[in-house]
Amino acid sequence: MTGGLFTFGEAMGLVAADGVGPLAYARSFSFGIGGAESNVAIGVARLGGRSTWLGRVGPDATGALIGRRLTDAGVRALTIPDDMFTGLMVRYRRSGEFMHVDYHRAGSAGSRLTPHDIPGVELREAGIVHVTGITPALSETCRAAVFQSVETALAAGVPVSVDVNYRSKLWSRFDAAPVLRDLVSMADIVFAGPEEAALFVDGDDPLGGLAKLGPTEVIVKDGGRGCVAQINGVRHEVPALPVTVIDPVGAGDAFVAGYLADRLAGAAADQCLRTAIAAGAFAVTVPGDCEGLPDRAELAALTGGDISR
């Protein structure tokens, strides 16, 4: 698949409690899939782009579901069979304001990814190689796979996209900061929230701090405040779209997918950012990590106020 998005990492089963309150009192649950990289792959595919996701999955129903869901969403799924279990995350809304996520992924199939799992041809023929700061936190072999893949892509002249995506439940700020800084300094395109950027750059100027590390496209995504970006030396600011928030999880991945889908299509920087904002806004109006990622017609309806009859 020459010219599309190539990404890799751990996709997991997602157990989500229905309703609001402590997990102990939940009486019904939904089951789906989630994972930052697979979410982005699905988001790009929904927006008409070509995308490939690679990862290890276990010999269980969850691993089989991941492959089916990605394929059904239009993603080219390269699943590598592993004899360990497929990871899980359990999510519940403790109150109207706070979402809680527990991970069950230590020693999982996804954490056993190695540099040898990732074909060099996939990296060299991609339009963009996208990685996140989650995968290096999973294991030493995962970290090696990320850095080797980035080096291979850059050597072939393929743009590298990094979403910092710091997860405090996977590693400490002390351990994460130097790794994430090194990863960002190698990238062409970087996405981060203000708090994530503050792990390793000046917290008062996250945009400038990230840009000084070398990326030519830096996007600071800031939830309800929209985003600011510096792209090829030009500063951009795009406000958030007013929507009713149902589930904030997955908004960041939708934002990244929107930007990268337009970037792959050759759109101008301001258009890429507007699509990113719209995709993120659409995602928060639907429950689930990836179920509500929009297609082009749905984005047009959101931004234009059209009514589908």
N, C-alpha and C positions, 0 to 999 in steps of 0.2 A: 504493500500500500504506500506508494511513493507520494510524498508531499503532504500527508496528513499529520495529525497529532499522534505522537507515541508517548505513552506514559506507563508507569508500573508502580506496584506497591501492594499493600494488603487490603483486600476487600473482605468484609466480614458479614456474618449474619447480624441482623438488628432486631432485638426484642424491645418493643416499645409499649409501655403501659398506657392504656387509654385513660383519659380523665386526668384530674389533678389531685395530688396528695402523696403521702408516703407510699413507697413501693409495697410495704406490708399490707396495705389495704386495697391495692389494685385488684380488680376482679376480672379484667379482660385485657388482652394483649394483642398486638399485631406483630407480624413477622415479615421482615424484608431484608434488604441488603444495604450496606453502607461502606464508605471508605472514600477519603478525599480524592484519590487519583481516579478511581472508578466513577465517582460522581462527575468529575470533570470530563471524562471520556464520554459519558452518557450525555452531558450537557452539550458538548460540541456536536455529537451526532444528531441530537434533537434539533439543533440549529442548522442542520444541513451539511456539516463538515464531516470529513473522514477521520475516524479515530481508532486507535488500537490500544488496548490495555493488556498488560502482562502481569501475571502473578501466580503464586503457588496456592493450591487449594487442597483440602483434605479429602479422604475417601468417605464423605458423608453427604447427607442431603443438602446441607448448607453450601458445600462446595459445588455441588451440581446446580443448585439454584443460582449461584453467582454467574456461572457460565451461561445459563439460559437467559437470565434477566439482561445481562449485557448484550448478548446476541440479539434478543428481541428488541432492544433499544437501538439497534443499528451499529453497535460497537463490534469491531473485530476483536474477539476475546481469545487471547493466548493463555490458556490455563495450563499450568504445569502440575501434574498429579504429585502429591506428597503423602507419606504415610502418617503424618501427624494431623491433628484436628484442625478444622477451619475455625478461625477466631470468631468471637462473638462480642457484641456490646449490648448492654442493657441500659435503656434510657427511660427516665420518668420525669415528669414535671412536679417537683416538690411543692411548688406554689405557682401562682400566676406569674411570678417574676423570675423564678429560678428553675433551670433545667439541670438535671443530674445525669451523668453518664458513667457507668462502670465498664471497664474493659476486662475481657477474658481472652488474652492473646499471647501471654508469655509462653514461648515454646511452640507456638502455632505453626501451621504450614506456611503462612505468609511471612513469618519471621525468619524462615529458613532460606529465603531468597539469597542467591549468590551471584557474583559477577558473571559466572559461566552460564547462568540462566538467560542472559540477555544477549540475543544475537546482534553482532556488530552491524549487520546489514540493516536491521530495523532502525538503528540509531542514525546510520549514515544516510538513509533514504527518507527520513522523516522531514516534514515541513517545520515542525517544532518538537523538541523533546521536553516534556514537562515532568518535574519531580517536586516533591514536597519535603519539608523538614520533619515529617512524621516518620518516613521510612528509615532515615539514619538512626532514629531512636530505638528501633525494634531489635537490632542485633548488630554485631560487628560485621557479619557477612552482608547484611542489608546496607550498612553504611558504605562498605567497599563497593557494592553494586552501584550505589548512587554516584559516588565520585568517579568510578571508572567509566560509567555511562556518560556522565557529563563531559569528561575529558575526550571520550571517543566522538561525541557529537560535535564538540567545539573544533576538534581537529579536522572534521569533515565540513566545517562551515555551516553547521546546522544550529539555528538559534536555540538556546536553552532557557526555559522558563522555570522559575522557582517560586513556590508559594511557601513562605516561612512556616506557617501552620504549627506553631509551638504547642505542644501538649504536655502540661505539667505532670500528668499522671504517668507519662512514659519516661521522662528524665528531668533532672533538676535544671534550673536556670544556669547554674555553674557549669554543668556538663554540656548543656545545649549551646551556650553562647559562642564558643570558639568554632564549633562545627558549623553552626548556621552562618556565622560570619564568613567562614571560608567558602561555603556553598554560594552565598549571595555574591561574593567577590568574583566568582567564576561565571555568573549568569549574565544573560543579555536582558532578560525580562524578570522583574521581581515584584511579587505581591506580598504585602504585609499589613497587619493592623498596627496602630500606633504603639500598643503595649508590646507587641512582638518585636517591632523594630528597636524598641528601647532596651532589649536584651543586650544589644551589641553596638548601638550607635547613640548619639545624643538624643535623649528623649524629648528635648524642646524643639528639635528640627528633624523628625524622622525621615522626611522626604530628602532633605539635603544630605543627611548622614548616609542614607542608603545609596544615593547617587554617587557620593564620593568613593564608595567601594568599587565602582566601575560599571554597573549595569547602565545601559542606554535607555531603558524603559523601566521606570520605577513607579509603581502604583500603590498608594497607601489607601486601603479600603477602611472606611470608618463608619460602617453601619448606617444608622439613621441620619448621619451627617453627610453621607455621600462619599466622595473620594477626591483626593488630590493626586496629581501625577506630574512627573517630569519625563517627557518623552523626546529624545534627541535634543535635549537642551531647552525645550519649550515647556512651560508650566501650564497645567490644565486643572480646572476645578469643575466638578459636576455634582450638583445637589442630588440627594436621594429623592425617589418618587414617593408620594404619600400613599400608603396602602395599609390595609388592616392586617396586622401580624397574627398569624395562626401558629406558626412553628418557625423559629429563627434558625434552626439547625439546617445546614446545607446552603445557606445564603452565600457564604464566602466562596464555596465551590461553584455555585451558579454564576457568580460574578466573574470568576476566573474563566469559566467556560465561555461566557459571553464575549469577553475580551479576546480570548484566543481564537474563537470561531471566526470573528471578524478579522483578526490579524492574519489568519490563514487565508482568508478570502481577499486579502489585499486592501482592506478598508483603511481610511485615514484614521489617525490617532483619536480624534474627537468622536468619531463614529464608534470605534472600538469601545471607548469609555462609556458612551451612552448605552450601547448594547449591554455592557457589563452591569451597569446600574439597573437597567430594566430587567435583566435576567435575575439578578439578586432580589429585586423587589418582588418579582413574580414568585420566586421560590418560597418566600416567607408566608405567602398566602395559602400554602398547601402543606398538610402534614407529611413528614417523611424526609429522608435524606435526599433521594433522587427521584421519587415518584412524581413530583410536581415540576420537574425541570421543563421549561417551555419550548415550544417550537416557534418558528418565525411568525406565524399567523397570530399566535397567542401574545407574543411580544407587541405586535402591531396593535392588537386590541387593547392591551394595557396602556400603551403610550398614547393611543389615539382616541380611547374611549369608545371604540366600536362595540356594538352589540351583536353577538352571534345568534341568528335566528334559525 
